[in-house]
Amino acid sequence: MFKAIFELGKAVVSLVGGIFSLIITLCQIFANLYRADKIRKDTDQEIERLTREIELAERKRSLENRLKSYNK
C-alpha cells in the first residue's frame, strides 16, 4: 500500500513538474514573440524615418538646384 501511494506521489510530482515546464516554455515563447514584434516595429519606424529623411534631402537638393538655375 505504501509503495503504491509513493508511486502515485511520484507520478503526481512528475506531472506537476511537466506542466510547470510547459508553462515556462510557453512563457519564453511568448516573450520571444513579443521581443521579435517590438524589434520589427522599431525597425519599421527607423525605415520610415530614414525614408522621410531621404525625401527631405532630395527636396532640398532639388530646391537648391532650382535656386542655382534661377540665380544664373
mmCIF file of the N, C-alpha and C atoms, coordinates in Angstrom:
data_MODEL
# 
_entry.id   MODEL 
# 
loop_
_atom_site.group_PDB 
_atom_site.id 
_atom_site.type_symbol 
_atom_site.label_atom_id 
_atom_site.label_alt_id 
_atom_site.label_comp_id 
_atom_site.label_asym_id 
_atom_site.label_entity_id 
_atom_site.label_seq_id 
_atom_site.pdbx_PDB_ins_code 
_atom_site.Cartn_x 
_atom_site.Cartn_y 
_atom_site.Cartn_z 
_atom_site.occupancy 
_atom_site.B_iso_or_equiv 
_atom_site.pdbx_formal_charge 
_atom_site.auth_seq_id 
_atom_site.auth_comp_id 
_atom_site.auth_asym_id 
_atom_site.auth_atom_id 
_atom_site.pdbx_PDB_model_num 
ATOM 1   N N  . MET A 1 1  ? 0.829  -1.194 0.000   1.00 0.00 ? 1  MET A N  1 
ATOM 2   C CA . MET A 1 1  ? 0.000  0.000  0.000   1.00 0.00 ? 1  MET A CA 1 
ATOM 3   C C  . MET A 1 1  ? 0.878  1.265  0.000   1.00 0.00 ? 1  MET A C  1 
ATOM 4   N N  . PHE A 1 2  ? 1.901  1.258  0.873   1.00 0.00 ? 2  PHE A N  1 
ATOM 5   C CA . PHE A 1 2  ? 2.792  2.422  0.954   1.00 0.00 ? 2  PHE A CA 1 
ATOM 6   C C  . PHE A 1 2  ? 3.504  2.639  -0.379  1.00 0.00 ? 2  PHE A C  1 
ATOM 7   N N  . LYS A 1 3  ? 3.918  1.528  -1.016  1.00 0.00 ? 3  LYS A N  1 
ATOM 8   C CA . LYS A 1 3  ? 4.625  1.639  -2.287  1.00 0.00 ? 3  LYS A CA 1 
ATOM 9   C C  . LYS A 1 3  ? 3.719  2.226  -3.360  1.00 0.00 ? 3  LYS A C  1 
ATOM 10  N N  . ALA A 1 4  ? 2.448  1.862  -3.390  1.00 0.00 ? 4  ALA A N  1 
ATOM 11  C CA . ALA A 1 4  ? 1.507  2.394  -4.380  1.00 0.00 ? 4  ALA A CA 1 
ATOM 12  C C  . ALA A 1 4  ? 1.292  3.890  -4.167  1.00 0.00 ? 4  ALA A C  1 
ATOM 13  N N  . ILE A 1 5  ? 1.149  4.309  -2.915  1.00 0.00 ? 5  ILE A N  1 
ATOM 14  C CA . ILE A 1 5  ? 0.982  5.736  -2.616  1.00 0.00 ? 5  ILE A CA 1 
ATOM 15  C C  . ILE A 1 5  ? 2.237  6.506  -3.016  1.00 0.00 ? 5  ILE A C  1 
ATOM 16  N N  . PHE A 1 6  ? 3.397  5.920  -2.733  1.00 0.00 ? 6  PHE A N  1 
ATOM 17  C CA . PHE A 1 6  ? 4.666  6.546  -3.092  1.00 0.00 ? 6  PHE A CA 1 
ATOM 18  C C  . PHE A 1 6  ? 4.775  6.704  -4.612  1.00 0.00 ? 6  PHE A C  1 
ATOM 19  N N  . GLU A 1 7  ? 4.411  5.673  -5.360  1.00 0.00 ? 7  GLU A N  1 
ATOM 20  C CA . GLU A 1 7  ? 4.471  5.719  -6.827  1.00 0.00 ? 7  GLU A CA 1 
ATOM 21  C C  . GLU A 1 7  ? 3.475  6.741  -7.359  1.00 0.00 ? 7  GLU A C  1 
ATOM 22  N N  . LEU A 1 8  ? 2.288  6.787  -6.755  1.00 0.00 ? 8  LEU A N  1 
ATOM 23  C CA . LEU A 1 8  ? 1.288  7.775  -7.166  1.00 0.00 ? 8  LEU A CA 1 
ATOM 24  C C  . LEU A 1 8  ? 1.805  9.187  -6.897  1.00 0.00 ? 8  LEU A C  1 
ATOM 25  N N  . GLY A 1 9  ? 2.447  9.396  -5.759  1.00 0.00 ? 9  GLY A N  1 
ATOM 26  C CA . GLY A 1 9  ? 3.030  10.692 -5.426  1.00 0.00 ? 9  GLY A CA 1 
ATOM 27  C C  . GLY A 1 9  ? 4.103  11.094 -6.421  1.00 0.00 ? 9  GLY A C  1 
ATOM 28  N N  . LYS A 1 10 ? 4.950  10.130 -6.802  1.00 0.00 ? 10 LYS A N  1 
ATOM 29  C CA . LYS A 1 10 ? 5.987  10.410 -7.806  1.00 0.00 ? 10 LYS A CA 1 
ATOM 30  C C  . LYS A 1 10 ? 5.357  10.801 -9.130  1.00 0.00 ? 10 LYS A C  1 
ATOM 31  N N  . ALA A 1 11 ? 4.281  10.112 -9.511  1.00 0.00 ? 11 ALA A N  1 
ATOM 32  C CA . ALA A 1 11 ? 3.607  10.406 -10.777 1.00 0.00 ? 11 ALA A CA 1 
ATOM 33  C C  . ALA A 1 11 ? 2.997  11.806 -10.748 1.00 0.00 ? 11 ALA A C  1 
ATOM 34  N N  . VAL A 1 12 ? 2.385  12.152 -9.619  1.00 0.00 ? 12 VAL A N  1 
ATOM 35  C CA . VAL A 1 12 ? 1.768  13.482 -9.494  1.00 0.00 ? 12 VAL A CA 1 
ATOM 36  C C  . VAL A 1 12 ? 2.840  14.561 -9.552  1.00 0.00 ? 12 VAL A C  1 
ATOM 37  N N  . VAL A 1 13 ? 3.919  14.366 -8.835  1.00 0.00 ? 13 VAL A N  1 
ATOM 38  C CA . VAL A 1 13 ? 5.015  15.345 -8.847  1.00 0.00 ? 13 VAL A CA 1 
ATOM 39  C C  . VAL A 1 13 ? 5.590  15.475 -10.255 1.00 0.00 ? 13 VAL A C  1 
ATOM 40  N N  . SER A 1 14 ? 5.747  14.357 -10.929 1.00 0.00 ? 14 SER A N  1 
ATOM 41  C CA . SER A 1 14 ? 6.268  14.372 -12.291 1.00 0.00 ? 14 SER A CA 1 
ATOM 42  C C  . SER A 1 14 ? 5.306  15.118 -13.219 1.00 0.00 ? 14 SER A C  1 
ATOM 43  N N  . LEU A 1 15 ? 4.010  14.886 -13.059 1.00 0.00 ? 15 LEU A N  1 
ATOM 44  C CA . LEU A 1 15 ? 3.001  15.561 -13.873 1.00 0.00 ? 15 LEU A CA 1 
ATOM 45  C C  . LEU A 1 15 ? 3.007  17.061 -13.602 1.00 0.00 ? 15 LEU A C  1 
ATOM 46  N N  . VAL A 1 16 ? 3.054  17.453 -12.348 1.00 0.00 ? 16 VAL A N  1 
ATOM 47  C CA . VAL A 1 16 ? 3.091  18.873 -11.988 1.00 0.00 ? 16 VAL A CA 1 
ATOM 48  C C  . VAL A 1 16 ? 4.366  19.513 -12.539 1.00 0.00 ? 16 VAL A C  1 
ATOM 49  N N  . GLY A 1 17 ? 5.481  18.831 -12.432 1.00 0.00 ? 17 GLY A N  1 
ATOM 50  C CA . GLY A 1 17 ? 6.740  19.342 -12.989 1.00 0.00 ? 17 GLY A CA 1 
ATOM 51  C C  . GLY A 1 17 ? 6.654  19.517 -14.492 1.00 0.00 ? 17 GLY A C  1 
ATOM 52  N N  . GLY A 1 18 ? 6.037  18.545 -15.158 1.00 0.00 ? 18 GLY A N  1 
ATOM 53  C CA . GLY A 1 18 ? 5.875  18.639 -16.612 1.00 0.00 ? 18 GLY A CA 1 
ATOM 54  C C  . GLY A 1 18 ? 4.994  19.812 -17.005 1.00 0.00 ? 18 GLY A C  1 
ATOM 55  N N  . ILE A 1 19 ? 3.906  20.004 -16.268 1.00 0.00 ? 19 ILE A N  1 
ATOM 56  C CA . ILE A 1 19 ? 3.011  21.128 -16.552 1.00 0.00 ? 19 ILE A CA 1 
ATOM 57  C C  . ILE A 1 19 ? 3.731  22.447 -16.298 1.00 0.00 ? 19 ILE A C  1 
ATOM 58  N N  . PHE A 1 20 ? 4.464  22.526 -15.197 1.00 0.00 ? 20 PHE A N  1 
ATOM 59  C CA . PHE A 1 20 ? 5.225  23.738 -14.886 1.00 0.00 ? 20 PHE A CA 1 
ATOM 60  C C  . PHE A 1 20 ? 6.250  24.015 -15.984 1.00 0.00 ? 20 PHE A C  1 
ATOM 61  N N  . SER A 1 21 ? 6.931  22.985 -16.434 1.00 0.00 ? 21 SER A N  1 
ATOM 62  C CA . SER A 1 21 ? 7.920  23.140 -17.503 1.00 0.00 ? 21 SER A CA 1 
ATOM 63  C C  . SER A 1 21 ? 7.251  23.624 -18.789 1.00 0.00 ? 21 SER A C  1 
ATOM 64  N N  . LEU A 1 22 ? 6.083  23.087 -19.079 1.00 0.00 ? 22 LEU A N  1 
ATOM 65  C CA . LEU A 1 22 ? 5.339  23.506 -20.274 1.00 0.00 ? 22 LEU A CA 1 
ATOM 66  C C  . LEU A 1 22 ? 4.938  24.977 -20.163 1.00 0.00 ? 22 LEU A C  1 
ATOM 67  N N  . ILE A 1 23 ? 4.472  25.386 -18.995 1.00 0.00 ? 23 ILE A N  1 
ATOM 68  C CA . ILE A 1 23 ? 4.081  26.786 -18.794 1.00 0.00 ? 23 ILE A CA 1 
ATOM 69  C C  . ILE A 1 23 ? 5.290  27.708 -18.955 1.00 0.00 ? 23 ILE A C  1 
ATOM 70  N N  . ILE A 1 24 ? 6.414  27.324 -18.386 1.00 0.00 ? 24 ILE A N  1 
ATOM 71  C CA . ILE A 1 24 ? 7.642  28.128 -18.518 1.00 0.00 ? 24 ILE A CA 1 
ATOM 72  C C  . ILE A 1 24 ? 8.046  28.240 -19.988 1.00 0.00 ? 24 ILE A C  1 
ATOM 73  N N  . THR A 1 25 ? 7.986  27.136 -20.709 1.00 0.00 ? 25 THR A N  1 
ATOM 74  C CA . THR A 1 25 ? 8.344  27.138 -22.129 1.00 0.00 ? 25 THR A CA 1 
ATOM 75  C C  . THR A 1 25 ? 7.411  28.048 -22.919 1.00 0.00 ? 25 THR A C  1 
ATOM 76  N N  . LEU A 1 26 ? 6.120  27.981 -22.641 1.00 0.00 ? 26 LEU A N  1 
ATOM 77  C CA . LEU A 1 26 ? 5.166  28.846 -23.339 1.00 0.00 ? 26 LEU A CA 1 
ATOM 78  C C  . LEU A 1 26 ? 5.418  30.314 -23.027 1.00 0.00 ? 26 LEU A C  1 
ATOM 79  N N  . CYS A 1 27 ? 5.738  30.614 -21.774 1.00 0.00 ? 27 CYS A N  1 
ATOM 80  C CA . CYS A 1 27 ? 6.066  31.998 -21.402 1.00 0.00 ? 27 CYS A CA 1 
ATOM 81  C C  . CYS A 1 27 ? 7.294  32.487 -22.160 1.00 0.00 ? 27 CYS A C  1 
ATOM 82  N N  . GLN A 1 28 ? 8.296  31.640 -22.291 1.00 0.00 ? 28 GLN A N  1 
ATOM 83  C CA . GLN A 1 28 ? 9.505  32.023 -23.032 1.00 0.00 ? 28 GLN A CA 1 
ATOM 84  C C  . GLN A 1 28 ? 9.189  32.251 -24.505 1.00 0.00 ? 28 GLN A C  1 
ATOM 85  N N  . ILE A 1 29 ? 8.338  31.408 -25.069 1.00 0.00 ? 29 ILE A N  1 
ATOM 86  C CA . ILE A 1 29 ? 7.957  31.567 -26.477 1.00 0.00 ? 29 ILE A CA 1 
ATOM 87  C C  . ILE A 1 29 ? 7.239  32.900 -26.675 1.00 0.00 ? 29 ILE A C  1 
ATOM 88  N N  . PHE A 1 30 ? 6.268  33.197 -25.802 1.00 0.00 ? 30 PHE A N  1 
ATOM 89  C CA . PHE A 1 30 ? 5.542  34.453 -25.931 1.00 0.00 ? 30 PHE A CA 1 
ATOM 90  C C  . PHE A 1 30 ? 6.446  35.663 -25.704 1.00 0.00 ? 30 PHE A C  1 
ATOM 91  N N  . ALA A 1 31 ? 7.382  35.548 -24.789 1.00 0.00 ? 31 ALA A N  1 
ATOM 92  C CA . ALA A 1 31 ? 8.324  36.642 -24.560 1.00 0.00 ? 31 ALA A CA 1 
ATOM 93  C C  . ALA A 1 31 ? 9.178  36.872 -25.805 1.00 0.00 ? 31 ALA A C  1 
ATOM 94  N N  . ASN A 1 32 ? 9.639  35.804 -26.428 1.00 0.00 ? 32 ASN A N  1 
ATOM 95  C CA . ASN A 1 32 ? 10.439 35.928 -27.648 1.00 0.00 ? 32 ASN A CA 1 
ATOM 96  C C  . ASN A 1 32 ? 9.612  36.524 -28.785 1.00 0.00 ? 32 ASN A C  1 
ATOM 97  N N  . LEU A 1 33 ? 8.357  36.106 -28.905 1.00 0.00 ? 33 LEU A N  1 
ATOM 98  C CA . LEU A 1 33 ? 7.489  36.668 -29.942 1.00 0.00 ? 33 LEU A CA 1 
ATOM 99  C C  . LEU A 1 33 ? 7.257  38.156 -29.705 1.00 0.00 ? 33 LEU A C  1 
ATOM 100 N N  . TYR A 1 34 ? 7.079  38.535 -28.440 1.00 0.00 ? 34 TYR A N  1 
ATOM 101 C CA . TYR A 1 34 ? 6.884  39.946 -28.113 1.00 0.00 ? 34 TYR A CA 1 
ATOM 102 C C  . TYR A 1 34 ? 8.129  40.755 -28.477 1.00 0.00 ? 34 TYR A C  1 
ATOM 103 N N  . ARG A 1 35 ? 9.301  40.222 -28.113 1.00 0.00 ? 35 ARG A N  1 
ATOM 104 C CA . ARG A 1 35 ? 10.554 40.921 -28.438 1.00 0.00 ? 35 ARG A CA 1 
ATOM 105 C C  . ARG A 1 35 ? 10.732 41.044 -29.946 1.00 0.00 ? 35 ARG A C  1 
ATOM 106 N N  . ALA A 1 36 ? 10.425 39.966 -30.677 1.00 0.00 ? 36 ALA A N  1 
ATOM 107 C CA . ALA A 1 36 ? 10.574 39.996 -32.136 1.00 0.00 ? 36 ALA A CA 1 
ATOM 108 C C  . ALA A 1 36 ? 9.622  41.022 -32.740 1.00 0.00 ? 36 ALA A C  1 
ATOM 109 N N  . ASP A 1 37 ? 8.397  41.092 -32.224 1.00 0.00 ? 37 ASP A N  1 
ATOM 110 C CA . ASP A 1 37 ? 7.435  42.066 -32.741 1.00 0.00 ? 37 ASP A CA 1 
ATOM 111 C C  . ASP A 1 37 ? 7.892  43.491 -32.432 1.00 0.00 ? 37 ASP A C  1 
ATOM 112 N N  . LYS A 1 38 ? 8.432  43.698 -31.243 1.00 0.00 ? 38 LYS A N  1 
ATOM 113 C CA . LYS A 1 38 ? 8.930  45.031 -30.877 1.00 0.00 ? 38 LYS A CA 1 
ATOM 114 C C  . LYS A 1 38 ? 10.106 45.434 -31.766 1.00 0.00 ? 38 LYS A C  1 
ATOM 115 N N  . ILE A 1 39 ? 11.005 44.492 -32.022 1.00 0.00 ? 39 ILE A N  1 
ATOM 116 C CA . ILE A 1 39 ? 12.140 44.773 -32.907 1.00 0.00 ? 39 ILE A CA 1 
ATOM 117 C C  . ILE A 1 39 ? 11.646 45.110 -34.309 1.00 0.00 ? 39 ILE A C  1 
ATOM 118 N N  . ARG A 1 40 ? 10.637 44.358 -34.789 1.00 0.00 ? 40 ARG A N  1 
ATOM 119 C CA . ARG A 1 40 ? 10.081 44.619 -36.125 1.00 0.00 ? 40 ARG A CA 1 
ATOM 120 C C  . ARG A 1 40 ? 9.463  46.017 -36.174 1.00 0.00 ? 40 ARG A C  1 
ATOM 121 N N  . LYS A 1 41 ? 8.707  46.377 -35.140 1.00 0.00 ? 41 LYS A N  1 
ATOM 122 C CA . LYS A 1 41 ? 8.088  47.710 -35.112 1.00 0.00 ? 41 LYS A CA 1 
ATOM 123 C C  . LYS A 1 41 ? 9.151  48.799 -35.072 1.00 0.00 ? 41 LYS A C  1 
ATOM 124 N N  . ASP A 1 42 ? 10.175 48.610 -34.252 1.00 0.00 ? 42 ASP A N  1 
ATOM 125 C CA . ASP A 1 42 ? 11.257 49.592 -34.174 1.00 0.00 ? 42 ASP A CA 1 
ATOM 126 C C  . ASP A 1 42 ? 11.966 49.731 -35.514 1.00 0.00 ? 42 ASP A C  1 
ATOM 127 N N  . THR A 1 43 ? 12.174 48.591 -36.179 1.00 0.00 ? 43 THR A N  1 
ATOM 128 C CA . THR A 1 43 ? 12.828 48.600 -37.489 1.00 0.00 ? 43 THR A CA 1 
ATOM 129 C C  . THR A 1 43 ? 11.967 49.321 -38.515 1.00 0.00 ? 43 THR A C  1 
ATOM 130 N N  . ASP A 1 44 ? 10.652 49.048 -38.498 1.00 0.00 ? 44 ASP A N  1 
ATOM 131 C CA . ASP A 1 44 ? 9.744  49.733 -39.418 1.00 0.00 ? 44 ASP A CA 1 
ATOM 132 C C  . ASP A 1 44 ? 9.762  51.239 -39.184 1.00 0.00 ? 44 ASP A C  1 
ATOM 133 N N  . GLN A 1 45 ? 9.766  51.649 -37.918 1.00 0.00 ? 45 GLN A N  1 
ATOM 134 C CA . GLN A 1 45 ? 9.813  53.080 -37.609 1.00 0.00 ? 45 GLN A CA 1 
ATOM 135 C C  . GLN A 1 45 ? 11.117 53.699 -38.093 1.00 0.00 ? 45 GLN A C  1 
ATOM 136 N N  . GLU A 1 46 ? 12.212 52.992 -37.925 1.00 0.00 ? 46 GLU A N  1 
ATOM 137 C CA . GLU A 1 46 ? 13.510 53.508 -38.384 1.00 0.00 ? 46 GLU A CA 1 
ATOM 138 C C  . GLU A 1 46 ? 13.535 53.619 -39.903 1.00 0.00 ? 46 GLU A C  1 
ATOM 139 N N  . ILE A 1 47 ? 12.957 52.643 -40.593 1.00 0.00 ? 47 ILE A N  1 
ATOM 140 C CA . ILE A 1 47 ? 12.891 52.699 -42.061 1.00 0.00 ? 47 ILE A CA 1 
ATOM 141 C C  . ILE A 1 47 ? 12.059 53.896 -42.503 1.00 0.00 ? 47 ILE A C  1 
ATOM 142 N N  . GLU A 1 48 ? 10.918 54.112 -41.844 1.00 0.00 ? 48 GLU A N  1 
ATOM 143 C CA . GLU A 1 48 ? 10.077 55.267 -42.185 1.00 0.00 ? 48 GLU A CA 1 
ATOM 144 C C  . GLU A 1 48 ? 10.821 56.573 -41.936 1.00 0.00 ? 48 GLU A C  1 
ATOM 145 N N  . ARG A 1 49 ? 11.529 56.659 -40.820 1.00 0.00 ? 49 ARG A N  1 
ATOM 146 C CA . ARG A 1 49 ? 12.278 57.871 -40.502 1.00 0.00 ? 49 ARG A CA 1 
ATOM 147 C C  . ARG A 1 49 ? 13.355 58.136 -41.550 1.00 0.00 ? 49 ARG A C  1 
ATOM 148 N N  . LEU A 1 50 ? 14.084 57.089 -41.918 1.00 0.00 ? 50 LEU A N  1 
ATOM 149 C CA . LEU A 1 50 ? 15.143 57.256 -42.918 1.00 0.00 ? 50 LEU A CA 1 
ATOM 150 C C  . LEU A 1 50 ? 14.559 57.609 -44.285 1.00 0.00 ? 50 LEU A C  1 
ATOM 151 N N  . THR A 1 51 ? 13.409 57.024 -44.614 1.00 0.00 ? 51 THR A N  1 
ATOM 152 C CA . THR A 1 51 ? 12.761 57.346 -45.882 1.00 0.00 ? 51 THR A CA 1 
ATOM 153 C C  . THR A 1 51 ? 12.366 58.815 -45.919 1.00 0.00 ? 51 THR A C  1 
ATOM 154 N N  . ARG A 1 52 ? 11.779 59.304 -44.821 1.00 0.00 ? 52 ARG A N  1 
ATOM 155 C CA . ARG A 1 52 ? 11.419 60.733 -44.752 1.00 0.00 ? 52 ARG A CA 1 
ATOM 156 C C  . ARG A 1 52 ? 12.665 61.613 -44.865 1.00 0.00 ? 52 ARG A C  1 
ATOM 157 N N  . GLU A 1 53 ? 13.731 61.194 -44.200 1.00 0.00 ? 53 GLU A N  1 
ATOM 158 C CA . GLU A 1 53 ? 14.978 61.959 -44.247 1.00 0.00 ? 53 GLU A CA 1 
ATOM 159 C C  . GLU A 1 53 ? 15.527 62.020 -45.672 1.00 0.00 ? 53 GLU A C  1 
ATOM 160 N N  . ILE A 1 54 ? 15.474 60.905 -46.371 1.00 0.00 ? 54 ILE A N  1 
ATOM 161 C CA . ILE A 1 54 ? 15.947 60.868 -47.765 1.00 0.00 ? 54 ILE A CA 1 
ATOM 162 C C  . ILE A 1 54 ? 15.077 61.761 -48.646 1.00 0.00 ? 54 ILE A C  1 
ATOM 163 N N  . GLU A 1 55 ? 13.749 61.684 -48.450 1.00 0.00 ? 55 GLU A N  1 
ATOM 164 C CA . GLU A 1 55 ? 12.848 62.524 -49.241 1.00 0.00 ? 55 GLU A CA 1 
ATOM 165 C C  . GLU A 1 55 ? 13.122 64.005 -48.995 1.00 0.00 ? 55 GLU A C  1 
ATOM 166 N N  . LEU A 1 56 ? 13.349 64.359 -47.722 1.00 0.00 ? 56 LEU A N  1 
ATOM 167 C CA . LEU A 1 56 ? 13.659 65.760 -47.418 1.00 0.00 ? 56 LEU A CA 1 
ATOM 168 C C  . LEU A 1 56 ? 14.977 66.183 -48.050 1.00 0.00 ? 56 LEU A C  1 
ATOM 169 N N  . ALA A 1 57 ? 15.970 65.320 -48.011 1.00 0.00 ? 57 ALA A N  1 
ATOM 170 C CA . ALA A 1 57 ? 17.267 65.637 -48.626 1.00 0.00 ? 57 ALA A CA 1 
ATOM 171 C C  . ALA A 1 57 ? 17.110 65.815 -50.142 1.00 0.00 ? 57 ALA A C  1 
ATOM 172 N N  . GLU A 1 58 ? 16.278 64.971 -50.767 1.00 0.00 ? 58 GLU A N  1 
ATOM 173 C CA . GLU A 1 58 ? 16.056 65.099 -52.209 1.00 0.00 ? 58 GLU A CA 1 
ATOM 174 C C  . GLU A 1 58 ? 15.332 66.403 -52.541 1.00 0.00 ? 58 GLU A C  1 
ATOM 175 N N  . ARG A 1 59 ? 14.345 66.764 -51.727 1.00 0.00 ? 59 ARG A N  1 
ATOM 176 C CA . ARG A 1 59 ? 13.637 68.025 -51.943 1.00 0.00 ? 59 ARG A CA 1 
ATOM 177 C C  . ARG A 1 59 ? 14.582 69.207 -51.773 1.00 0.00 ? 59 ARG A C  1 
ATOM 178 N N  . LYS A 1 60 ? 15.429 69.131 -50.752 1.00 0.00 ? 60 LYS A N  1 
ATOM 179 C CA . LYS A 1 60 ? 16.390 70.216 -50.508 1.00 0.00 ? 60 LYS A CA 1 
ATOM 180 C C  . LYS A 1 60 ? 17.335 70.362 -51.696 1.00 0.00 ? 60 LYS A C  1 
ATOM 181 N N  . ARG A 1 61 ? 17.840 69.223 -52.187 1.00 0.00 ? 61 ARG A N  1 
ATOM 182 C CA . ARG A 1 61 ? 18.752 69.256 -53.325 1.00 0.00 ? 61 ARG A CA 1 
ATOM 183 C C  . ARG A 1 61 ? 18.050 69.831 -54.558 1.00 0.00 ? 61 ARG A C  1 
ATOM 184 N N  . SER A 1 62 ? 16.802 69.439 -54.752 1.00 0.00 ? 62 SER A N  1 
ATOM 185 C CA . SER A 1 62 ? 16.042 69.945 -55.895 1.00 0.00 ? 62 SER A CA 1 
ATOM 186 C C  . SER A 1 62 ? 15.831 71.449 -55.791 1.00 0.00 ? 62 SER A C  1 
ATOM 187 N N  . LEU A 1 63 ? 15.474 71.906 -54.598 1.00 0.00 ? 63 LEU A N  1 
ATOM 188 C CA . LEU A 1 63 ? 15.281 73.348 -54.405 1.00 0.00 ? 63 LEU A CA 1 
ATOM 189 C C  . LEU A 1 63 ? 16.589 74.115 -54.582 1.00 0.00 ? 63 LEU A C  1 
ATOM 190 N N  . GLU A 1 64 ? 17.690 73.556 -54.072 1.00 0.00 ? 64 GLU A N  1 
ATOM 191 C CA . GLU A 1 64 ? 18.993 74.206 -54.252 1.00 0.00 ? 64 GLU A CA 1 
ATOM 192 C C  . GLU A 1 64 ? 19.359 74.294 -55.728 1.00 0.00 ? 64 GLU A C  1 
ATOM 193 N N  . ASN A 1 65 ? 19.077 73.228 -56.483 1.00 0.00 ? 65 ASN A N  1 
ATOM 194 C CA . ASN A 1 65 ? 19.359 73.248 -57.924 1.00 0.00 ? 65 ASN A CA 1 
ATOM 195 C C  . ASN A 1 65 ? 18.497 74.305 -58.633 1.00 0.00 ? 65 ASN A C  1 
ATOM 196 N N  . ARG A 1 66 ? 17.218 74.383 -58.232 1.00 0.00 ? 66 ARG A N  1 
ATOM 197 C CA . ARG A 1 66 ? 16.347 75.403 -58.833 1.00 0.00 ? 66 ARG A CA 1 
ATOM 198 C C  . ARG A 1 66 ? 16.862 76.806 -58.504 1.00 0.00 ? 66 ARG A C  1 
ATOM 199 N N  . LEU A 1 67 ? 17.290 76.996 -57.277 1.00 0.00 ? 67 LEU A N  1 
ATOM 200 C CA . LEU A 1 67 ? 17.804 78.303 -56.866 1.00 0.00 ? 67 LEU A CA 1 
ATOM 201 C C  . LEU A 1 67 ? 19.057 78.663 -57.656 1.00 0.00 ? 67 LEU A C  1 
ATOM 202 N N  . LYS A 1 68 ? 19.948 77.672 -57.849 1.00 0.00 ? 68 LYS A N  1 
ATOM 203 C CA . LYS A 1 68 ? 21.160 77.921 -58.653 1.00 0.00 ? 68 LYS A CA 1 
ATOM 204 C C  . LYS A 1 68 ? 20.789 78.277 -60.070 1.00 0.00 ? 68 LYS A C  1 
ATOM 205 N N  . SER A 1 69 ? 19.806 77.568 -60.633 1.00 0.00 ? 69 SER A N  1 
ATOM 206 C CA . SER A 1 69 ? 19.372 77.863 -62.018 1.00 0.00 ? 69 SER A CA 1 
ATOM 207 C C  . SER A 1 69 ? 18.752 79.246 -62.101 1.00 0.00 ? 69 SER A C  1 
ATOM 208 N N  . TYR A 1 70 ? 18.012 79.602 -61.092 1.00 0.00 ? 70 TYR A N  1 
ATOM 209 C CA . TYR A 1 70 ? 17.336 80.902 -61.079 1.00 0.00 ? 70 TYR A CA 1 
ATOM 210 C C  . TYR A 1 70 ? 18.358 82.050 -60.970 1.00 0.00 ? 70 TYR A C  1 
ATOM 211 N N  . ASN A 1 71 ? 19.395 81.832 -60.177 1.00 0.00 ? 71 ASN A N  1 
ATOM 212 C CA . ASN A 1 71 ? 20.400 82.874 -59.959 1.00 0.00 ? 71 ASN A CA 1 
ATOM 213 C C  . ASN A 1 71 ? 21.346 83.033 -61.138 1.00 0.00 ? 71 ASN A C  1 
ATOM 214 N N  . LYS A 1 72 ? 21.372 82.127 -62.073 1.00 0.00 ? 72 LYS A N  1 
ATOM 215 C CA . LYS A 1 72 ? 22.289 82.244 -63.216 1.00 0.00 ? 72 LYS A CA 1 
ATOM 216 C C  . LYS A 1 72 ? 21.806 83.219 -64.238 1.00 0.00 ? 72 LYS A C  1 
# 
